[in-house]
Amino acid sequence: MNLLEIMRASPVIPVIAIDDLKHAVPLARALVAGGIRVLEVTLRTQHGLAAIRAIAEQVPEAILGVGTLTRREDFVAARDAGAVFGVSPGLTMELIEGSRSSGLPLLPGVMTPSEVMSAREVGFHQLKLFPAVPAGGVGMLNAIAGPLPDVLFCPTGGISQETAAQFLACKNVACVGGSWLTPKDALAAGDWARVEALAKAASGLR
């Protein structure tokens, strides 16, 4: 799958931070059972790569991405663990080189029109607006759509179950990212039924 196909495979990409490795597989199974197959497992915790590897081996239906990519060397490690795309909070030459050399498609973060144009100039037409709400939210996306109609976004940062539909209604939004599908108290309690219910609600947003 290319990056555009991945973005269109799920209206919501859950942003997942694994604090306890044993949560990774049952969490992924609950999300997939609820209709959310595209998962972004971040490198914000020490268990990120191990979680990707475990999910890739045991939940093959999941379309696995690695989030919080900030260093070139992380691309190969994530790809080898089973990730099929990457997500970063920004875009640097090091990340561009990491994506190209590893073959791992990258969804880079941008926040301003100039950053959108710079990313487009080097070949990126699918971008993450981050942090979406502080960057201007729906108003920003609608404003960008006029002068930059050939760019599609996955806005992430500050989006909730209540506001996701507003973002998805923007013509330049393919999907949204959010952490509300994986509440920390549900993970701590092993409440996978709640996670599945949240995923079902999210999968019905489009």
C-alpha positions in Angstrom: 0.0 0.0 0.0 1.2 3.5 -0.7 0.7 6.3 1.9 -2.5 7.7 0.3 -4.1 4.2 0.4 -3.0 3.8 4.0 -4.5 7.2 5.0 -7.8 6.3 3.2 -8.0 2.9 4.9 -9.2 4.3 8.2 -10.9 7.6 9.1 -8.9 7.7 12.4 -5.4 6.6 13.0 -4.9 6.0 16.7 -1.7 7.5 18.2 -0.5 4.7 20.5 2.1 5.0 23.3 2.8 1.7 24.9 3.9 1.9 28.5 3.5 -1.8 29.2 4.5 -4.2 26.4 1.9 -6.8 27.3 -0.8 -4.3 26.3 0.4 -4.1 22.7 -1.2 -7.2 21.1 -4.6 -7.1 22.9 -4.9 -3.4 22.2 -4.2 -3.9 18.5 -6.7 -6.8 18.4 -9.4 -4.6 20.0 -8.8 -1.8 17.6 -8.8 -4.1 14.5 -12.0 -5.8 15.8 -13.6 -2.3 16.0 -12.8 -1.6 12.4 -9.6 0.5 12.9 -6.7 -1.3 11.0 -4.2 1.5 10.6 -2.2 1.9 13.8 0.5 4.4 14.7 2.7 3.0 17.5 5.0 5.8 18.7 8.6 5.8 19.8 7.7 7.9 22.8 8.2 5.0 25.2 11.0 2.4 25.4 8.6 -0.3 24.2 7.8 1.2 20.8 9.8 -1.0 18.6 9.1 -4.1 20.6 5.4 -3.4 20.4 5.5 -2.9 16.6 7.3 -6.3 16.3 4.8 -8.1 18.5 1.8 -6.6 16.7 3.3 -7.3 13.3 3.8 -11.0 14.3 0.5 -11.5 16.0 -2.0 -9.1 14.4 -1.3 -9.4 10.7 -4.5 -7.6 9.8 -3.1 -4.4 11.3 -1.5 -1.8 9.0 1.4 -0.7 11.2 3.0 2.7 11.3 5.8 4.0 13.5 5.2 7.4 15.1 7.5 10.1 16.6 10.3 9.5 14.0 12.9 12.1 14.7 16.2 10.3 13.7 17.4 8.7 10.5 18.4 5.5 12.1 14.9 4.9 13.5 13.6 4.2 10.0 15.4 1.0 9.4 14.8 -0.3 12.9 11.0 0.4 12.5 10.9 -1.2 9.1 12.6 -4.3 10.2 10.3 -4.5 13.2 7.3 -4.6 10.9 6.2 -1.0 10.3 5.0 -0.2 6.8 4.9 3.6 7.1 6.3 6.3 9.4 5.0 9.5 11.0 7.1 12.4 12.2 6.3 15.6 14.1 8.2 17.7 11.5 10.3 17.4 8.4 14.1 17.7 8.2 16.7 16.6 5.6 17.7 13.8 7.9 14.2 12.4 7.9 13.9 12.8 4.1 17.1 10.8 3.7 15.9 8.2 6.2 12.7 7.7 4.4 14.3 7.4 1.0 17.1 5.1 2.0 14.9 2.8 4.0 12.0 2.7 1.6 9.6 3.5 4.5 6.9 6.0 3.4 6.8 9.1 5.6 3.9 11.2 6.7 5.7 14.3 8.0 4.3 16.9 10.3 3.8 20.6 9.2 2.3 23.5 10.9 2.4 26.6 8.5 1.8 27.2 4.8 5.5 27.7 4.2 6.2 24.3 5.8 3.5 22.8 3.6 5.1 24.3 0.5 8.6 23.2 1.5 7.4 19.6 2.0 5.6 19.7 -1.3 8.7 20.9 -3.1 10.6 17.8 -2.0 7.8 15.4 -3.1 5.5 15.1 -0.1 1.8 15.6 -0.9 0.4 13.7 2.1 1.1 15.6 5.4 0.3 15.6 9.0 -1.0 19.0 10.3 0.6 19.0 13.8 -0.4 20.1 16.3 -3.7 20.5 14.5 -5.8 22.5 16.9 -3.0 25.0 18.0 -2.2 25.4 14.3 -5.6 26.7 13.5 -7.7 23.5 13.2 -10.5 23.3 10.7 -10.1 27.0 9.8 -6.5 26.5 8.9 -7.2 23.4 6.8 -9.9 25.2 4.8 -7.7 28.2 4.3 -4.8 26.1 3.0 -7.1 24.2 0.6 -7.4 27.2 -1.7 -3.8 27.9 -2.6 -2.5 24.4 -2.0 -5.3 22.1 -3.3 -3.0 19.2 -4.2 -2.1 18.4 -0.6 -4.0 16.0 1.7 -3.7 16.0 5.5 -4.0 13.8 8.5 -4.5 16.5 11.2 -3.3 15.3 14.6 -3.1 17.0 18.0 -6.0 18.1 20.1 -8.6 16.3 18.1 -11.3 14.4 20.1 -14.2 12.0 19.4 -16.5 15.1 19.5 -14.5 17.1 16.9 -13.2 14.5 14.6 -16.1 14.6 12.2 -15.6 18.4 11.7 -12.0 17.7 10.5 -13.0 14.8 8.3 -15.5 17.0 6.6 -12.7 19.2 5.2 -12.0 18.4 1.5 -8.3 18.2 2.1 -8.4 15.8 5.0 -8.0 12.0 4.3 -8.0 10.9 8.0 -7.3 12.2 11.4 -5.0 11.1 14.2 -5.9 10.9 17.8 -5.2 9.3 21.2 -8.8 9.1 22.4 -9.2 5.5 21.1 -6.6 4.3 23.6 -7.3 5.9 27.0 -4.6 5.2 29.5 -7.1 4.0 32.2 -8.7 1.5 29.8 -5.2 0.1 29.0 -4.3 -0.1 32.6 -7.5 -2.0 33.4 -7.2 -4.2 30.3 -10.6 -3.0 29.2 -10.3 -4.1 25.6 -14.1 -4.0 25.2 -14.1 -0.3 25.8 -11.3 0.2 23.3 -13.2 -1.9 20.7 -16.3 0.2 21.3 -14.3 3.4 20.8 -12.8 2.0 17.6 -16.3 1.1 16.3 -17.5 4.6 16.9 -14.4 6.0 15.1 -14.7 3.7 12.1 -18.2 4.9 11.6 -17.1 8.5 11.2 -16.8 8.2 7.4 
